[in-house]
């Protein structure tokens, strides 16, 4: 798969851009476990051009994370032009435009999936970004605003003509949010109307799901929320897609080792106090299968220092029975 001049491996696995999730420490974990393509958290254009510290921070990435795209969003062409220049200055490999965020406060004001209600403005926003950067530009969107207004085929044709270099489609409408089932049948139809590389997204929860999505003909598969609970899904999917057999699950020792690596990375990135606090949402996934998991979690979420968490998790490994 190619995104402009970038060569991405065949049947690429991408980590979805997720606000407050896909920061640099988590991206590095997923990449180490098999993610081929990474995206920043989504970056709102207006606070970006005004220098909002938390927003600008989202542009930060480690050189090892390439290939990586910075995802920006907004419905104002002038603001998006300025945001594009700031994003390009951060030197990602490409710029992705979020045209699919379904959250009401974003979509109702015409940003994110709100652009699906005005394809003229959708086109102008994309064209503005394309014409104001030397980097490849990609787009992530949904099927349409609702079931009565599915416009993805028109969008795909428009994006190719406008100069976008790849398209990611979450196979739900904006009105669905995350409800109902993602309709993957649209992926084959989209491939029939555009030569753009197509990345499928929505309801990829297992390695088998990734294999089935690739069977629709899409060039890449994007994995989102399930990676929070199981970052090993990238390794599992890669193994199944490439070899046709399931990969062995991680051992509990490996789960704890990766958990500690992620925690240390987050503390280095956010500061120890904040990093330990932010990490509490990750314990359920990393420690799945641990005896007395709930009791261990209740204890871990009361701990405020990295050293204390390290001692507790290391103690779990030492106390594990030979069966683990």
PyMOL commands that set and color helices and strands:
alter all, ss='L'
color gray80, all
select helices_A, chain A and resi 24-32+45-49+53-57+63-65+77-89+104-107+112-117+119-131+152-162+185-191+207-214+226-229+233-243+252-270+272-286+293-300+306-319
alter helices_A, ss='H'
color red, helices_A
select strands_A, chain A and resi 2-3+6-7+12-15+38-39+43-44+68-73+94-99+136-142+166-170+197-201+220-223
alter strands_A, ss='S'
color yellow, strands_A
deselect
rebuild
show_as cartoon
